[in-house]
Amino acid sequence: MRDTVYFLAFDGYADWHAAHALCEIRRPGDWQLKTVGFSLQPVLSMAGLRVVPELTLDQLEVKRAALLVVPGGYLWEHGHGEEAVEAARRVHDAGATVAAVDSGVLVLARAGLLDACRHTSSWPGHIGTHVPGYAGADQYDAQALAVSDSGVITASQLGSVEFAREVIRTLDLYNPSDREHWFRLFKHALPPPWCAGDVAAAVAA
């Protein structure tokens, strides 16, 4: 049963990249959310939040994995984290979705997952600069802040809301109409029609 979302935490990970997505995953209570690390030692996010991983990458259960989320961080641009590359490949090969933001996309490129699917990152040339074997340049979408294709979600560092929308869609959270209302609210501060009057009254007060 695929009932678990794994979030990779490591020293210096960008904690805001997946914040919207993780909150929406937890909200309905249907998914287990587990923090996975390179070890079980506490790590500090880029903003200084202390997080203790619940399990290591080699303990990740691919049969239960619905999604693996890889946030950005300086670690990836220095070529470290081969264990994450292998984990991403294992999860994807098992039929689950892998998702990454900003430099976390480099993990998926090193795993060979971007060579045959549409994808994006923070800027054109970013992936090829850091991943010599990258062969997916013709699939790169420079216009999108987030892309979902063939079990792979990728996003720019500026696309955390778009990233969350793709995660919400992938996990089938909410109905299509509510997903669109969610996106308009968090991206454009436009409340759904049924609560616009309440918001206007609160502002006037």
N, C-alpha and C positions, 0 to 999 in steps of 0.2 A: 504494500500500500504506500503510495507516494503522499506522505502527509507532513514532510519536514522541509523547511527552508533553512539552508545553511548560510551564515554570514561570516565571511573571513575577516578576522581582526588581527592586526599586526602593529608593531610600533610605527607611529606616524601615519596611520590610515586616515583618510579624509572622512571624518565622521558625518558631515552634512550630505555627502553624495547620495546615500541611500536612506536618509532619515524619513522622508515622506513615504517611501515604499515600505519600510519596515513597520511604520505605524499603521498603515492600512492593512498589512498582512496580519497584524496582531488583533486588529479591531473586531473582526467577526468571531475570533476564537476557534476557527476550524483548522488552523495550521500550527504545528510546532515550529518555533523559531529557535535555532541553536547557533551559538557562537563557536566558530571553529578557529583554531590557531596553528601556528607552526609548532608550538609547544603548549603546555598548560600554564606557563608563566604569565603573570599579568602584563598587559601592554598599555601604552599610552597613545591615545588618538592624537591627531594633529592639533586639536584644541586642548589637549591635556586631560581628557577623560580616561579614567583607569578602568580597564575591562579585563575580566578573567575568562579566557576561553573555556568552554565546557568539554571540548574534546579536540583532538589533533586531526590534521588532514587525513592521516592514514586510518583514522577511526571512523571517518565519514561513511555512512551506510548508503551506498548508491541506490539500493532497492527502495529506500524510503525517501530519497531525495526528489523533491519537486522542483527545486531551484537552488542554485549556488550563486551567491552575490559576492562579487569582488570589487571593493571600492578602490579608488585611486590612492596613491601615496608615492613618495620619492623612491621607495624600495624598488618598484618595477622598472624605473628608468635606469637603474644601475645593474640590471640583468640578474637580480637575485630572485629567489623564490621558485626554484624548479619543482618543489613539492606542490605548489599551487597549480603550476602548469599541468602536472600529471593528474591532479585531482579534477581540474576542469575537463580534461580529456576523458577521464573515467566517468564523470557525471554525464557528460554529453553522450558518450558512447552507450550509456545505459538507458538513454531515451529521455533524460530530464533536460531542463533548460539551464543554461549558464548565462549570467548577466554581469556586466562590468561597466564602470564609469571611468572616464578620463584615462589615466595611465593604467588602470586596471584592465583596460582593453588589450594592453600589451601581453597580458597573461594568456588571453584567448588567442591572440595572434601566434604566440610561441607554441601553443598547443595545436596550431594548424586549423583552427576552427573558423577563421575568417577568409580562407582562401576561396570558398565557393558559396558565400552567402553575402547578402547586402548588409552593410555595417557602417558605422561612423566612429569618430573619436573627437578629440578636442580641436584639432586643426589638421588640414591636409599635410601629409608628409610626416606626421608624428609617429605613425606606426613603422613606416619604412626606415626611419632614422634609427630606431631602437631594435628592430627585428629584421636582420639581414635576409632571413628566409621567407619573409612575408610575400605572398603571391596573390593577394586579393585586392590590389590597387584599383582594378577595373570595377570592383564591387563597392567601392567607397562612396558614400553619400555625403558630400560636403555641405549640403543644404539642411540636413536633418539634425536636430539636437538629440534624438534618440531613434533607434531602429530596432525592430524585432523581425528576425527571419531565420527559419530553419532551426529553431531551438536555441538561438543566440540573441541576446539583447545587449546592445552597446549604446553608450551615451557620452555626450560631451560633458565637460566639467560644468558647463552652463545649463545643462539639461536635466537637473534633478527632478523637476516636476514631470517632464516628458518621460524620463526613466521610470518614475513611479507609475505613470499611466500605462506603460508597456507591461510592467510587472502585474498591475491590477488586471489587465486584460489577459495576460498569460495564465494567471491563477483563477481566472473567471470570478473575480470579486465584483459584486454588485451587477446590476443589469447595464446594458449599453447606455441607456439614458442617464442613469446615475453616474456612470463613469465620466460622461461628458460634462455633467454638472460639476463633478469633483474637479475636473481639470480646469474648467472656467473659473471656479472659485479660487483655487490655489495659484493658478497662473495669472489670472486677470482680475482677481478680487471681485468677480461677478457672482453674487449669490444666486441660488436657484430661485425660480419665480415664486415658489410657495413661501419663501422666507424673506424675500426682498423687502416686503413691507415692514417686517419686524426689524430688519437691519436699519432701514431708513428712520424708523421711530427711535431706535436706540441712538443713532447719530444725532438726530434732532434734539434729543433729551440732553 
